[in-house]
Amino acid sequence: MDHLNWHECGDGDRVLICLHGFLGESRDWKEFADSFLTHAPGWRLALVELPGHGKAKPGWTCPSAGEFSTALRDFVSSKGWGTAALAGYSLGGRLGLHAALSSPTRFPAFIGISTTAGIEDPEQRAIRLASDLAQSQRLRGDGGFSQFLREWWNQPVFDSPARDEGKFEEFFASRLQRDPVQMATCLEAWSPGALPAQWAALPSYPGRVLLLSGEFDTKYNAYALQMQASFRQSHRLCISGAGHQLLMEKPREVAIAVASFLNRQATSFSISNARSG
């Protein structure tokens, strides 16, 4: 796959890679980053753009979860960082989990934010895949992207008393920069109905894990509880007064939780060239 696009914040000796969600961008982490670096000045953040979420590229194909995991591993190696913690929101969490499980020595800590290890039940997988394929066909149609974004914003999973509806225009303007065909390709490849479930692999992960979910996000609270019980070394935190969109609703609270967790795990990380990249 093509090289990864990313933005760097901070200049510490330890690295946290951050992966945004579907339709998102690295700027989704900005408020988180500003707060995180005040509480964890020994760290630097690598804010990675998920493949397909940048400018349109003719003939672009979406990498598999395995290919993206390899790209993240090679990215850390090429920068001389030794190891890195991985944080991912929603889809970014699912992709980050694949990477952590496939290269646990490279990624000795994983932070999952409003995320899951996938869908195990074959019938439920088929239902979700069919739904996402129908959505991808809409994205490939003409003139429907604006309506798609409005409907995406209004999904029940995002309902929360903490959500600022005044941010819709900002959300709409930024997401309108996505290429709908590339988003369709991502949805087809990375649908929870297409990505392999990872539940059976969680007990084998030797690293440390932090799982964050919002108080009003009932579905993902249940996922977080189930994942916590499956990992060897895991902590779970339910963010009070929040729903699914934690980076938008409670970025400072998330940043403080992640900083506290990583500062406690600092001895797990090495870096061979802190000024690389």
RAWOVEN-V26535 format. One line per field, one symbol per residue. phi: phi as a letter, one per 40 degrees, with the letter a starting at -180 (. if undefined). psi: psi as a letter, one per 40 degrees, with the letter a starting at -180 (. if undefined). A space follows every 10 residues. Layout:
# RAWOVEN-V26535
phi=???
psi=???
This chain:
# RAWOVEN-V26535
phi=.ccccabbbg accbbbcbbc cdgcaccdcd cdcdcdcccb ccbbbbcccc dgcbccbdgc bcccdcccdc cccccccccg cgbacbbabf ddcccccdcc ccbcccbcab bbbfbachbc cdcccccccc cccccccccc ccgbcccdcc ccdccdccda cccccccccc dccccccccc cccccccccb ddcbcccbdc cdccccccbb bbacdccdcc ccdccccdcc ccbbbbbccc gbbccccccb cccccccccc cccccdccbb acacccg
psi=iiihhiihhi fieihhhhhi aheaideded ddddddedeg eeiihhhhhi ieeaihhheh ihiidddddd ddddddddef eciiihhhhb dddddddddd ddgdddgeih hhhfaieahd hddddddddd ddddddddde iheedddddd dddeiddehh eehheeeddd dddddeeihd ddddddddde ieedhiiedd edeeheaihh hhiidegdde dddddddded idgiihhhhh eiadgddddf dddddddddd ddddedeehi hegdei.
